[in-house]
Amino acid sequence: MKTINDISCKGKKVLVRVDFNVPVNEQFEITDTTRIEAAKPTIMKIVRDGGSAILLSHFGRPKGKDDKYSFSHLVKQIGQVLGLPTHFSPDCIGDVAENTAKNLPVGEVLLLENVRFYPEEEKGDEAFAAKLAKLGDIYVNDAFGTAHRAHASTTILAKFFPHDKYFGYLLAKEIESIDKVMKSGEKPVTAILGGSKVSSKITIIENILDKIDHLIIGGGMAFTFVKAQGGQIGNSICEEDKLDLALDILKKAKEKGVQVHLPVDVIAANDFNNNASTQLVPVDQIPNGWQGLDAGEKSLEIFKKVILASKTILWNGPVGVFEMPNFAKGTIAVGEFVAEATAKGAFSLVGGGDSVAAVKQFGFENKVSYVSTGGGAMLESLEGKILPGIKAIND
């Protein structure tokens, strides 16, 4: 894997595709700087070598040029997080961008305007990528969150740097972490899959069954499996058209020697709100009018035993409606088990929107081995897809 570690950036202008699609409030204040901090080590390496960094990113989903999605509002804050002199170019291609890039002093940073102001970006337009390529001597992709998209700045741009294209530290770490789970993970390997829908996880389950020893299924998707086996799930969420599929997954898992662990009890509520009445019931005996919203105590005991015996752990999706405090206990407990296993030497990878949100919300971010920054990209990697942004560097 060709990483930025393999080169010296001395005297070079390095074009870095970062993922600065950050959340902001109505005053354009960045509310979570994680993505900027994640790209910082790569940018610091360029600067320490005696080079300068030219940053390319998208922000939001603008339809053409739109001030609401301009990086001009964020450049000062981004510079503060990086701790480096950070300039702004009001365009990402053309004379202004080229002149600003050319005159960028060593050790400083240039943030280009939103690449998605041009429709050619998402179309993967080669002529547009050629214009971007004029700005730098070296191309580094450090944007895992967009590596699953064959856009001009994430994939096509690499063609113009046949001998000078590299992975940044963040993207390299993402690839290594997924490989640890999918290829080289020490056994036993456990996957914890939660969230509401089986349909969104089908290809992941099918792809990882050959790699894992244990599969913990929690959250709303568990009820499809429970109903498929004849259980009474009351008003719990269920994908009626996926019952046969659930049985098929259980059958395949058995054939491959994978132990599947479903909840055995749940906290059921008589309404989908934090203040609803609750009762602890067996997962296959939920009364009509009630719905399972969190894993019960016996379920958590089973999950704990499996997780603490694991050497490699993948966690994707919560095991309850953690956004409501009264139904967050199960997800917090799973976080504690994963953290404990990690402290004992297991490798743990957390990825996928909701589980990342839960890990951050409940303070487990530094207690697991790695938290993935790319939702869609991570899921496609787990499905076994070759991501175009990664392929472009390796080719």
Disulfide bonds with the S-S distance in Angstrom:
none
